[in-house]
Structures are given as C-alpha cells and as structure tokens.
Amino acid sequence: MCRSIKTLRPPYTDQAGPADVQAAALQYVRKIAGMRAPSSANAETFAAAVDEVAAATQRLLDDLIVRPPRPAPQPEATT
C-alpha cells in the first residue's frame, strides 16, 4: 500500500479535485512499476497508465454512495 496516497472521499476530505486524483494515480503507478520516473522507452506507457488510473479513480469517487455522518446525540432536556 502506498502510504502517501490519502483517502479522497468524504468525510476524510471535503472535495478531492483533479490534482488530488492525478497525484494519487501517479503514486499508485510509481509503486506498481517500481520506479519514480520512467525511461524514455517507457514514458508513453507510464503516462497512459497514470491517465487510466486517474480516470478509474474519478469514476469510483463519483459513483460511491457515502452515508452522511450521524447527527450528534442531543442531550435530553430536563424540566
């Protein structure tokens, strides 16, 4: 697991933007490929993988159903 990839869905983050999704995709591809930057021979394949992972990540975030947080319990009124 890439520890530098943060959770991008609510309630862990308010709104993940395209830059957040792209950064997570890049970290994931780097980890899987075992390289920080590809050689010129692999640059196109590496970039395509980042784009595909970012697109899949965005679809996932768009389609997730996240339950709203439970309301805090209200103290009982004593009269």
C-alpha positions in Angstrom: 0.0 0.0 0.0 1.3 3.4 -0.9 1.2 5.2 2.4 1.4 8.6 0.7 -1.9 8.1 -1.1 -4.5 9.8 1.0 -8.2 8.9 1.2 -10.1 11.1 -1.3 -13.7 10.5 -0.3 -15.9 12.3 2.3 -15.8 12.5 5.2 -12.0 12.2 5.1 -11.7 15.1 2.7 -14.2 17.7 1.7 -13.7 17.7 -2.0 -11.0 15.9 -4.0 -10.0 17.9 -7.0 -8.5 16.7 -10.3 -5.0 17.4 -9.0 -5.6 15.1 -6.0 -6.8 12.3 -8.2 -3.9 12.7 -10.6 -1.4 12.7 -7.7 -2.9 9.5 -6.2 -2.8 7.9 -9.7 0.8 8.9 -10.2 1.8 7.5 -6.8 0.0 4.2 -7.5 1.6 3.7 -10.9 5.1 4.6 -9.5 4.6 2.0 -6.8 3.3 -0.7 -9.1 6.0 0.0 -11.7 8.8 0.2 -9.1 10.2 3.4 -10.5 9.9 7.1 -9.7 10.2 8.2 -13.3 10.1 6.0 -16.4 12.8 5.8 -19.0 12.1 7.4 -22.3 11.3 4.0 -23.7 8.5 3.6 -21.1 7.3 7.2 -20.7 4.3 6.9 -23.0 3.1 3.7 -21.3 3.7 5.1 -17.9 1.7 8.3 -18.7 -1.1 6.3 -20.2 -1.3 4.1 -17.1 -1.5 7.3 -14.9 -4.3 8.7 -17.0 -6.2 5.4 -16.9 -5.8 5.0 -13.1 -6.9 8.7 -12.6 -10.0 8.1 -14.8 -10.9 4.9 -12.9 -10.3 6.7 -9.6 -12.6 9.6 -10.6 -15.3 7.2 -11.7 -15.1 5.4 -8.4 -15.3 8.7 -6.4 -18.2 9.9 -8.5 -20.2 6.6 -8.0 -19.5 5.9 -4.3 -22.5 6.3 -2.1 -21.4 7.9 1.1 -23.7 7.9 4.1 -24.0 11.3 5.8 -22.4 11.4 9.3 -24.7 10.5 12.1 -26.0 13.5 14.0 -24.6 14.1 17.4 -26.8 12.9 20.2 -28.8 15.7 21.7 -28.8 15.9 25.5 -32.2 15.3 27.0 -34.0 18.4 28.2 -34.8 18.3 31.8 -37.7 20.5 33.0 
